[in-house]
């Protein structure tokens, strides 16, 4: 008697050709590669795969020089001694009067940010004889004092370890 398989599903029919069985490790790698390639468009659109503090710098008057963003975790040295006391420092080139600093892998805590537009790229905020800044500057919490820089507590903000977006406007 002859078996007929055309009415059954393909899985129920005994195979007439030998099936190739790949080792489990090879199949797992193939699935992983397929998942990675399927998620590439989502990764390209995502803001950042790593949680962090993302700072958009506003009111940059020109594209000359760099922007330095200094993240402090304590009042010590804030904001003048950023090269010595800042927890993290980013110096980035300005493109079309736009700049953004991304601090990733930052533990939760209280922080303050100081930003300068270093137009002549000498690594400091230039001032005139009276101590008035000649380059752009800004602080977190939009803090600003009439005379001198704000305190750490005035510029301080809480960070919970998740993505945090901040905007800092520069003053000239």
JOPE-V686240 format. One record per pair of residues at least 12 apart in sequence whose ideal C-beta (glycine too) atoms are under 6 Angstrom apart, sorted by the first residue. I is the first residue (numbers start at 1). J is the second residue. D is the distance in Angstrom with one decimal. If there is no record, write none. Layout:
# JOPE-V686240
I	J	D
I	J	D
This chain:
# JOPE-V686240
50	104	4.4
51	162	5.3
51	163	5.2
52	102	5.8
52	103	5.2
52	104	3.8
52	106	5.8
53	103	4.4
53	106	5.7
53	164	5.0
54	102	5.2
54	165	5.0
55	69	5.9
55	101	4.4
55	166	4.9
55	168	5.9
56	100	5.4
56	167	5.0
57	99	4.2
57	168	5.8
58	167	5.5
58	169	4.3
59	169	4.7
59	170	4.8
60	94	5.9
60	97	4.5
60	170	5.9
61	172	5.9
63	94	4.6
63	97	5.5
64	119	4.9
65	118	5.1
65	119	4.0
65	121	5.1
66	91	5.2
66	93	5.8
66	118	5.1
66	121	5.7
67	92	5.6
67	94	5.9
67	99	4.2
67	117	5.7
68	91	4.9
68	116	5.1
68	118	5.6
69	90	4.7
69	101	3.7
69	115	5.1
70	82	3.6
70	86	3.9
70	89	5.1
70	114	4.8
71	87	5.2
71	88	4.3
71	103	5.4
71	111	5.7
71	113	5.7
72	86	5.4
72	112	4.9
73	87	4.6
73	109	5.9
73	111	5.6
75	152	3.6
78	112	5.8
78	152	4.5
79	114	3.4
79	149	5.1
82	114	5.9
88	103	5.2
108	159	5.8
108	160	5.3
108	161	4.2
110	156	5.2
110	158	5.8
111	159	5.5
112	140	5.5
112	152	5.0
112	155	4.0
112	156	4.7
113	140	3.9
114	139	5.7
115	138	4.6
115	168	5.1
116	137	5.1
117	135	5.2
117	136	3.4
117	170	5.6
119	135	5.3
125	137	5.8
136	170	3.6
136	172	4.9
138	168	4.3
138	169	5.5
138	170	4.6
139	155	4.3
140	155	4.8
140	157	5.4
141	155	5.2
143	155	4.5
